[in-house]
Amino acid sequence: METTTPASTAMRTRRLPARYAGILMPLLLSVFMSCIVAGISTLKSVGFHPGLLPQWMAAWGVSWLVAFPSLLVVLPLVRRLVAAMVQPAPR
């Protein structure tokens, strides 16, 4: 038997409506991907040193400003390409 606590009830009620999934997915994807790519690129360019974190965050900011709008434009095309390459799921 599942028990509900005030914390678990609060978490369920704080979820966004499904209509926001189309913007939330590229937002989160762009945040994580641009962070990882900017970190690797910055580390490769300047090496590991005490000022690495501020340089990484600056690079991340610029990368994210490009990544998020790019994903908004490219993601529908990628979905269509993937749909053309894979068999539909059985019903």
LINPE-V303612 format. One record per backbone hydrogen bond with DSSP energy under -1.0 kcal/mol. NH is the residue of the N-H (numbers start at 1). CO is the residue of the C=O. If there is no record, write none. Layout:
BEGIN
nh = (NH NH)
co = (CO CO)
END
This chain:
BEGIN
nh = (9 10 11 12 13 20 21 23 24 25 27 28 29 30 31 32 33 34 35 36 37 38 39 40 41 42 43 44 45 46 47 52 55 56 57 58 59 60 61 62 63 64 65 66 67 68 70 71 72 73 74 75 78 79 80 81 82 83 84 85 86)
co = (5 6 7 8 9 17 18 20 20 21 23 24 25 26 27 28 29 30 31 32 33 34 35 36 37 38 39 40 41 42 43 49 51 52 53 54 55 56 57 58 59 60 61 62 63 64 66 67 68 69 70 71 74 75 76 77 78 79 80 81 82)
END
